[in-house]
């Protein structure tokens, strides 16, 4: 998949749209150095990564990403000053040979009960011994290891071997937050693919169509354009639009109803495109209530986008953010969040949630943020979901998602 790439037809489509194709070698080298810089700053010998998105970021290799999210069978060890070793699943070593940042490929050893059964503790001990051998060979001697997704049995096995464990989540999120110009080039291609799929869904949007039929068009459009998966199933119509987070159903959309969706789409090159739109079904005009709730959501998007500038702090954005009264309207989980290979750091909460969930951070050029809005009256009626993906630049911000926000 990675060696063949998107294919000449899709590459020609992007070129015709004025998009530059990304230099994937440059992306791999940039990402690996970002990870290693975090490891050195934290005084870690290495990172042991199981999360498929972290493995993808550090090595640009994949193997059944969704399946390996819940089956710990594939992992990578990234040394701060040593090799990158991918431990591959089921004789899949050939899947990683395209990536020049991978120094060695070994068979993975899984201690999960699915594979190891009653021998899990013994397998985990052998697994830990192999990791420790690498740390002894390429580390500084204190066996300081950052880990992301490891079961208790694995943690215990490493600790028995005298390994000092740290949480890799902070290191990996900080590494991933600032994108290179080549990563942004890949994301632009992904946005083009996502918006093309949205246009196909729009063409299929007519009274009587089921939510599932609409969603299948979006899914098909993503896969046909080198996409990988969609993280959620958020599409709802009519009374199901408020409150938000209803998953796609067999309901048929009726003329005059609203239908909202959130792409949450892992697209071409593994780049996530996270945008939301709400449409009116049929050829009529929106009611006053529909227009009013859409206007509030659109105003929230517009006003809060202006706050996302280079050097802006999350706390400042929270204090200055505009959104409808939470006494009167249901809102979205966050005001904005980072995005890269998936939804990423940072998250920007409302003022009402700041005391129990908020934290500060500073937006740097190269960060990509998704500006969110959901507005649904607490007294009932339809809601509107809108979302834009924005690049923080040296001088301001740039809107990456250009598909119209309008209801019709």
WOUR-V560705 format. One record per helix or strand of 3 or more residues. SS is the DSSP state (2 for helix, 1 for strand). FROM is the first residue (numbers start at 1). LEN is the number of residues. If there is no record, write none. Layout:
{{SS,FROM,LEN} {SS,FROM,LEN}}
//
This chain:
{{2,8,9} {2,24,18} {1,46,4} {2,52,8} {2,65,5} {1,75,5} {1,84,5} {2,93,4} {1,104,4} {2,113,26} {1,144,4} {2,152,9} {1,164,4} {2,168,9} {2,181,23} {2,211,14} {1,234,4} {2,238,4} {1,258,5} {2,268,3} {1,276,5} {2,288,18} {2,314,7} {1,336,4} {1,343,6} {2,351,7} {1,368,10} {1,383,10} {1,397,3}}
//
